[in-house]
């Protein structure tokens, strides 16, 4: 066995630990600004309530399939929404840390698949219709 073969066989890829800024950049920015004025909170509520555009939905590429695929992600989605609406910022921060840990353990490859393709939510991506149905545009 040559030295180069030994090097290749022992080579390990070391991936850095992702933070919320890489996992869900829109929500990382938003959550860092809390508390926010009431009208801003209402606009953000429309996004955090929608499984596609909530913190976990953004992490999964603005797709709600995680609700059926990963029970922990679904629970994080519900917990983050509840804590956001109740202004439970300490609990929200704890849940955010737990979600980032879970993401790095279970779904890190999803983030790497979005490199160069990730977009952020715009302020007008969600709106509330008269019948209280939350509509999200893509």
N, C-alpha and C positions, 0 to 999 in steps of 0.2 A: 504494500500500500504506500503510495507516495504521500508527501506532505500535503499537496493540494487536495487529494482525495480525503485525507483525514480532516482537513479544514472544512471542506464542504459537508462532510457527514456530521460534524459536530457543530456546524453553524446554526445558530438560533436567531430567529427574528424577534427582536424586542419591540413591542408596541407600547407606545406611551399611554398612560391613563388619560382617558378623555374627561373633559369637564363639561358642564352644561353649555358653555359657549360653543363647543363643537357639536354637541348632541342636539340641542334645541336653541339656536342662536337668538331667535325672536323672543322666546320666553326668558332666556337668560337676561336680555336687556330689560324686558318688562319687569321681571321680578326684582331686579336690582334697583328699580325706581320706586318700589312700594314704600309707604302708602302714596296713592295717587288721588287726584280729585274724583269726585263721584261720577261725573260723566265719562271720564276715561275708564274708570273701573267698570262701568256698564258696557262700554265698547269691548273691553278686554274680556268681560264675562261671556259675551257672545262667542268668543274664540275658545275660551277655556271650557265652556260647556259642550262644545262640539267635539266629538271623538276624533274627527279628522284634524282639527286645528288646535287642540289642547297641547299641553307640554309634551305628553307622550305621543300624541298623533304627529306632531312636528318631528319628533325624534324618529318616528317610523316612516317619514317621507310624506306627511300629510295624508296618511291612510289609516283607516280605523280597523284594519284586519287584526291588529294586536288584541282587540277586545275579545276575540275568539281564540287567539293563539297563545296568549300569555296572561294567565290570571293575575300575576303580580303587576304587570303593566296596567291592566285594567283597574286594579285597586289603586295604584299610584294616581291614575287619571282622576278617579273619584275623590281621593283624599286631597289632591292638590286643588281641585275645584272647590271643595267644601272649605278648606282652610283659607283659600283666596277670598271667598265670599264672606267668611266670618272674621276677616282681618286677624287671623291667627298666624302672625308672621313668624314667631319662633317655631311653631309646629310645621309651618310651611317650609322653613329652612331645613328642619330635620328631615322632612319627607323628601325634599329636593336632594339632600345628601344621600339618603337611602336609595333614591331612584338612580342617581348617577352611579352608585356602587353596583346596583343590580344591572344597569346598562353595560357597565364595563365587564361584568362577569358573564352576561348572557347574550347581549346584542351588539357588542362593539363592531362586529363585521358589517352591520347595517349602516353605521355612520361612515365607515370606510367606503362603502359602495356609493355614497352620495358625494364623494369628493369631486368638486368642480361642477356639481349639478344642484347643490343646495340653494334654495331660495328662502327668503324671509317673508313673513306675512306683511301685507300692506294694511294701512288703517281701514281701507274700504273693502277688504276681502270678505267681511261678514256684515250682515245687516239683518235687522229684525223686520219681518213683514207684519202687516196688520193682524194676521191670524196667529201671531206669536210663533210662527215656524221659523227656525233659524236656518238661513240659507248661506252656504259658503260657495264662493266662486273659486275656480282654480285657474 
